[in-house]
Amino acid sequence: MIQLNDPALKRALIEKHHFQEHFSLDLEECSVLLRCEAGEILCHSGEIYPEIQLLADGALIASSVSKSGKLHCELQYQSPNILGLTSALWNKPAINTIEALTPCLYLSLSVDLYGASPRYKVSQLRLLVSGRAYQEKFHSL
């Protein structure tokens, strides 16, 4: 993972994907622009996601390993996407390992910083995330 110091690129990604609409914090000021290469692990299964990540360019895979040692692809994320909310809000370990399939650009937002000033109360955001997870499961049947 490499931190990029490119304010113009950060601003362009925020505007292109309308990320600012989801946060009351100024993302240009509060986030860090990062780049990772294909094959890099962003979060291991069992870890608590350290920050909220806004995938702005690229693709990620969420996978798990079965008891028999087989790798299972649980979900593929394409940009734009928001990752880490569930783990961060509930302080629960990730159930999947998140790995970059392609080179990725993303904005990283500290959970501590976000928790200090969310657009929604944490209880409301938990409800929204739960509802979204239910919709994903329902529509995949």
N, C-alpha and C positions, 0 to 999 in steps of 0.2 A: 504494500500500500504506500502510495506517495501522496503527500499533501501538495496541492497546486496553489500557487499564489497568483491567481488570475481573476481579479474582480469583475472584469468584463464578461468572461466566460460564466462565472457564477451567476451574475445578474441575468445573462441570456438564458441559462438553464431554468432559473426560477420563473422567469416570465414565460418561456416556451411551454412549460408544464403546469403553470398556474399554481405552483406550490404555495405561494404566499397566502392564497385564499384559505388554506387549512390551518394557518398559524397566526397568532396575534403578535408573536415576536418578529422582529425584522430579520428575516433569514439571511439577508446580505451581511448583516452585522454579526449574527449569532451562530452561523454555521461555518463549517470548514469544508472546502472542496477537496475531494480525494479521488485518486485513480487507482484501480487495481487491475492486474493482468488476469487473463484466463487461467484457471486452475488455483487461484488464490482463495483461501478460506476466509470468509468474513466473520463467521461465528461457528463454533463447534457445538454439537449436540451436548446438552447438559450445562452449557454456560448461560449466564444471564446476558442478554443482548446489552452491550454497554451504551449504546446510543440509538436514537431514532435515525434511520438512514433513508434518504430520499433518492432512490435510483433514478438518475436522469438520462443515462445512456448505457445500453448493454443488456445482458441477460444473466440471470442467476438461477441456480438450481437448489432446491431444498431436498435433501436426501437423508435417509436413515439406513442403518445396518440392522438386519434381522438377527435373531438369536443364532441362526445357522450361518451367519456371515455374509449373506447376500445383500447387495446394495439396492435400495429401492428409491426411485425418484418419486417424491411426494408431490412436488409442485415446481413449475418453472415460472420465474418472474421475468417479465419484460418491462422495459422502461416505458412510461413513468410508473413508479410504484413507491409505496411507503412501507418500510420494514422496521421491525423492532418494537412496535407499539405494544403488542400483547405481552411480550416478555418484560418490557420496561414498566408498564402500568401495573402489572400484578407481581413484579419482581420474581418471576418464575423462570426456570431454566428453559432454554429453547429445546424443542423436541427433535429438531432437525439440524443438520449441518448445512450452512449456506455457503455455496461455492460459486465463484464467477465462471460462467461458461464462455464469456467473451471479455475483452477489455471493457471495463465499466467506469463511468463517472458517476459519483454520487455526492450528495451533501450530507454531512454528519452533524447532528444536533445533540448536544449533551442532554441526557435525560434530566439531570439536576436543573439545568437551565430551563428546559421546557416545562418541567414540573412547577417551576416558580411562577410561570405566567402563561398558562394555556388559554386558548380561546374558549374552550369548554371546561367545566369542572371535570375533575378526573372521573367522578362517578358517571357523568354523562358520556364521557369519551369511552369508558369501559362498556357502557350499554351499546354505543355505536359499533364498537369493535366486535362485541358478541353478536350483534345483529348481522354484521357483515359476514362473520364466520359462518353463521347459520345459513345465510343466503348462498354462500359458496358451496356448502355441503348439499343443500337442497337442490341447487341447479346442476350439480354434477351427477345426480342420480339418473 
